[in-house]
Every structure is written in structure tokens, then in C-alpha cells.
Amino acid sequence: MPKAACAGFLHAHSEAWQSATVHPFLQQCQQGTLVPAQFNTWLVQDYLFVIEFTRFAGRLLAAAPVAHFDTLLGGLTVIKDELQWFESKAQERGLAMPAAMQPTCQAYCLFMQGLMRESYAVQAVAFWAIERAYNQGWQGHSPMPEPYTEFGDRWGNERFTDYVGVLEQQANSALALATDAELARAEKVVLEVARLEKDFWQMAFAAAD
């Protein structure tokens, strides 16, 4: 198995990953042309996503080797603050929280729930891929103008990039002990994350029509 398995997954499926991290939603945020209702739709759905992502992070921690605890616990601390931050942003924008979950968000949440049946290696790859897509998407469209500067800075900053790098190292260390079946499953999970990320950005346009 290649030492950089996660990077290999992205290289093998570069087109799908490109679609997950370069999207008109992010492009229009950067251009300042996104309709506010579209951003608001995305914001409230992302809050619901992060709630389920927090549960996923907890399950990942429960399955992780002790050597990975420090990074995962640090990530959970950031997620705790982020949930409160989402609530404050929604209040500033006059948005009701929690909102009804859109089908696209529900599909992503069900995907994360289903990962509890996977090995730690597969879960670690999924967790890394989700965070990598988020960081790469926002960072690749930075700098962001107002009113999206704060969002771009939050998810596109170098500290987040460093954290994602450590997650990749941990996922690769787990994959080094994985079976061929687990490696194949991990690759499929990366593709599924790419599809779900693309759909999540697109949801903002469909739901706000």
C-alpha cells in the first residue's frame, strides 16, 4: 500500500474532488454575487450538518488509538465553539435555528451515521476527507469579500490546513494496517464525500429557488 494513501485517493479521483471543492456557490461568494437567501439556506443546513458531524467525531474518538486522541479532542473543542458561532451568525441574520433539514443535508447525515459500521481506518479517512474538502474549498476561493470574509477566514486559514494535515497522517497510519477490503472501502468513501460535498453546495441554489 502506498505510504500516502489519502493523497493517492485524491489523485485517482481528481475530477470528482475538483467538483467538490470548486463550485459556483464558493465562486459567487468570492465574487460577491451570491443571493443572500442562498447563503442563508446553506448556513442553516451547515449548522445541522455540524451537529451530526460532532456525533461522528465522538464515534471516531471512541474507535481511535490513544495516540490519535490529542488531535481529535482538539478538533472537538473547536467544533464546540463552532456550534455556538453558527448560532450567533444565524441570530445576526435573523434566521430561525434549528431549521427543517433539507434532503441533501439529511443524506449527508445518514452517510455519517452509517460510518459507525466501518473500521477505524475507513472512519478516519472519511473524517479527514470531509475536513479537507471544507478547508480546500474555502481556502481556494480566498480572500472573500464582505459579508463572507469571516467565513472564508474561519475555514480557509492555515491553522485549519495544518489540522487537516495531521488528520491525513493519522488516517494514513490507520490505512497502513488496513486490509485490501478496507482500502477499497476507504477509496469509495472519499468518492462519496466528494459527491455529497458537491451536492451540499448545490443545495443552496435549489432550496432558495
C-alpha positions in Angstrom: 0.0 0.0 0.0 1.4 3.5 -0.9 2.5 5.5 2.1 0.4 8.4 1.1 -2.9 6.5 0.6 -5.1 9.6 1.2 -3.3 11.6 -1.4 -3.5 8.7 -3.8 -7.3 8.6 -3.4 -7.5 12.3 -4.4 -5.1 11.9 -7.3 -7.0 8.9 -8.6 -10.3 10.8 -8.4 -9.1 14.4 -9.1 -12.1 15.3 -11.3 -14.6 14.3 -8.6 -12.6 16.1 -5.9 -12.4 19.2 -8.1 -16.2 19.3 -8.3 -16.4 19.0 -4.5 -14.1 22.0 -3.8 -14.7 24.3 -6.8 -18.3 25.2 -7.1 -20.4 28.2 -8.2 -21.6 28.7 -4.6 -18.0 29.4 -3.5 -17.2 31.3 -6.6 -20.2 33.6 -6.2 -19.3 34.2 -2.6 -15.9 35.3 -3.7 -17.3 37.5 -6.4 -19.9 39.0 -4.0 -22.7 38.0 -6.3 -24.4 35.2 -4.3 -28.0 35.9 -3.4 -28.3 36.3 0.4 -31.1 33.8 0.6 -28.9 31.2 -0.9 -26.1 31.8 1.6 -28.7 31.7 4.4 -30.0 28.4 3.2 -26.5 26.9 3.2 -25.7 28.4 6.6 -28.7 26.9 8.5 -28.2 23.5 6.8 -24.5 23.5 7.6 -25.3 24.1 11.2 -27.5 20.9 11.1 -24.6 19.1 9.4 -22.1 20.2 12.0 -24.4 18.8 14.8 -24.2 15.4 13.2 -20.6 15.8 12.4 -20.0 16.3 16.1 -21.6 13.0 16.8 -19.4 11.4 14.1 -16.3 12.9 15.7 -17.3 11.4 19.1 -17.7 8.0 17.5 -14.4 8.3 15.8 -12.7 9.2 19.1 -14.3 6.1 20.7 -12.7 3.9 18.0 -9.3 5.7 17.8 -6.0 4.6 19.2 -4.8 6.6 22.1 -2.1 8.2 20.0 -4.8 9.9 18.0 -6.7 11.3 21.0 -5.0 14.7 21.2 -5.8 15.8 17.7 -9.3 14.5 17.8 -10.1 16.1 21.2 -8.6 19.4 19.9 -10.9 19.2 17.0 -14.0 18.5 19.2 -13.1 21.6 21.2 -13.1 23.7 18.0 -16.4 22.1 16.9 -18.0 23.1 20.3 -17.1 26.7 19.7 -18.2 26.5 16.1 -21.7 25.4 17.0 -22.1 28.5 19.2 -20.6 30.6 16.5 -23.2 29.3 14.0 -26.0 30.2 16.4 -24.7 33.7 16.7 -24.4 34.1 12.9 -27.9 32.9 12.4 -29.2 35.3 15.0 -27.4 38.2 13.3 -29.1 37.3 10.1 -32.5 36.8 11.7 -32.6 33.1 10.8 -34.6 30.5 12.7 -32.5 27.8 14.2 -32.8 24.9 14.0 -34.4 24.8 10.6 -36.0 21.9 8.8 -33.4 19.6 7.3 -33.2 19.6 3.5 -33.0 16.1 1.8 -29.4 16.8 0.7 -28.3 17.5 4.3 -30.2 14.5 5.5 -28.4 12.3 3.0 -25.0 13.5 4.2 -26.0 13.0 7.9 -27.2 9.5 7.1 -23.9 8.8 5.4 -22.0 9.8 8.6 -24.3 7.8 10.8 -23.6 4.7 8.6 -19.9 5.1 9.1 -20.2 3.7 12.6 -20.3 0.2 11.0 -16.9 0.8 9.3 -13.4 0.2 10.7 -11.5 3.0 12.3 -9.3 3.3 9.2 -12.3 4.0 7.0 -13.9 6.3 9.5 -10.6 8.2 9.8 -10.4 8.6 6.1 -14.0 9.9 5.9 -13.4 12.4 8.7 -10.2 13.7 7.0 -11.9 13.9 3.6 -14.8 16.0 5.0 -12.5 18.4 6.7 -10.1 18.5 3.7 -13.0 19.4 1.3 -14.2 22.2 3.6 -10.7 23.7 4.1 -9.7 23.4 0.5 -13.0 24.8 -0.8 -12.9 27.9 1.3 -9.1 28.4 1.0 -9.2 28.0 -2.7 -11.7 30.9 -3.0 -9.9 33.3 -0.6 -9.8 36.1 0.0 -13.6 36.5 0.4 -15.2 39.9 0.3 -17.7 41.1 2.9 -20.1 39.8 4.1 -18.3 36.4 3.6 -14.8 37.4 4.8 -15.3 35.9 8.3 -16.4 32.6 6.8 -13.5 32.4 4.4 -11.1 33.2 7.2 -12.6 30.7 9.5 -12.4 27.7 7.2 -9.6 28.7 4.9 -7.0 29.6 7.4 -3.6 27.9 7.8 -4.2 26.5 11.2 -7.2 24.6 9.8 -4.9 23.4 7.0 -2.4 22.2 9.5 -5.1 20.3 11.4 -6.3 18.6 8.2 -2.7 17.6 7.5 -2.5 15.8 10.9 -5.8 14.1 10.2 -4.4 12.9 7.0 -1.3 11.5 8.7 -3.5 9.7 11.2 -5.7 8.3 8.5 -2.7 7.1 6.6 -1.3 5.4 9.7 -4.6 3.5 10.1 -4.6 2.6 6.5 -1.1 1.1 6.8 -2.7 -1.7 8.9 -5.8 -2.0 6.8 -6.9 -5.0 4.7 -7.4 -4.7 1.0 -11.1 -4.6 1.5 -10.8 -1.7 3.9 -8.6 0.2 1.5 -11.1 -0.3 -1.3 -13.9 0.8 1.0 -11.9 3.9 2.1 -11.5 4.9 -1.5 -15.2 4.6 -2.1 -15.9 6.7 1.0 -13.7 9.5 -0.4 -15.7 9.5 -3.6 -18.9 9.6 -1.6 -17.7 12.6 0.4 -16.8 14.3 -2.9 -20.3 13.7 -4.2 -22.0 14.8 -1.0 -19.9 17.9 -0.8 -20.8 18.9 -4.3 -24.5 18.3 -3.7 -24.3 20.3 -0.4 -23.0 23.4 -2.2 -25.6 23.0 -4.9 -28.4 22.6 -2.3 -28.2 26.4 -1.6 -29.4 27.2 -5.1 -32.1 24.6 -5.3 -33.6 25.2 -1.9 -33.6 29.0 -2.4 -35.3 29.0 -5.8 
